[in-house]
Amino acid sequence: MKLNYAVKLCLSLILVCLFTTTGFCDSSYDREMIVKDKTRAVQVEGVFKELMAAYEDEDARGFLDLVSDERFRQDYITFTDALYSDFRNYEIHNVDYWIDRVVPDHVKQFLYVRWEKRYENLDDGQQLTQQGFSRFLFDEVDGKYLLVELAGNHLWGASLQEWREEVPQISGQETVQSSADAVCDAQNLSLCDGANCSSNGGYWYGGSCHGTPAGQPDLVVRVLDLMASSSDATLYYEVENSGVADSTACQIEAAYMEMSGAPATASDSVASLTAGETRSGLTLYLPGYYSGPDPSEVTIDSTNGVPESDETNNTVNF
């Protein structure tokens, strides 16, 4: 009996040791994996920070050094073209970003980031802001993590349509249409050019398309003096642009009667006037002028070539 008891006791102790050792090993393995995941997450965040610095500096070579061309899951050439397209078309001012989480997939690491990019479109000088939520996949290559896939909103390469079509959507990405994805239409007049602005209901001035008409010039003429002889006259006058926009060059025309009673006209050109400008010391020669009982008149912009805020004040009598 004592022998059996001793054998049972020894077996129990052996089993306890085995379970304890196994539990310790499992716990140790789990702790080791957690430490590795945390270390990998820190490495991936560091690589992303380097990518952002290279992008803001428009350093294409430095950026692409952090991208694996061999393991890249999308078209690497298209992505490269998209990156250079951004640098040609945009002046990157600043990108703020907030890392949402890092999700491990064995060695690979998914990085989720929210961001806000401020930049200038070099084609038209527009100052733009774009927000987004993106996912970046990193893989370990020769001991260093490199970018191998992009998804979600287009943080990099948004200026190239072919690349935008390659990037898959993800849950939680921004659904508001960004200026890079939008096209010229009634809701995006700032993206229109001079050829398609008016057809989309806009007004083209100042080098861009607007939803409201620009301020317009307003031309007026004032007669200062009339020096007449028996066969002709010289009209002294001044013109003013009392509007809020510059005017283009235009015509001025005087209508009067000759001695014979026949109607006559005399005209001259007036150079462009800036908003608020008054130009004096101007003269108009009136050959055959006769000062009869009917008043003569002079009209600025006589051909209606200048759109004005007030088209009723262009003529005065003399």
Buried (B, 14 or more C-beta within 10 A) or exposed (E): EEEEEEEEEEEEEEEEEEEEEEEEEEEEEEEEEEEEBEEBBEBBBEBBEBBBEBBBEBEBEBBBEBBBEEBBEBEBEBBBBBBBBBBEBBEBEEBEBEBBEBBBEEEBBBBBBBBEBBBBBEEEEEEBEBEBBBBBBBBBEEEEBBBBBBBBBBBBBBBBEEBBEBBEEBEBBBEEEBBBBEEBEEEBBBBBEEEBBEEBEBBBBEEBBBEEEEEBBBBBBBBEEBEEEEEBBBBBBBBBBBBEBBBEEBBBBBBBBBEEEEEBEBBEEBEEBEBEBEEEEBEBEBEBBBBEEEEBBBBBBBEEEBBBBEEEBBBBEB
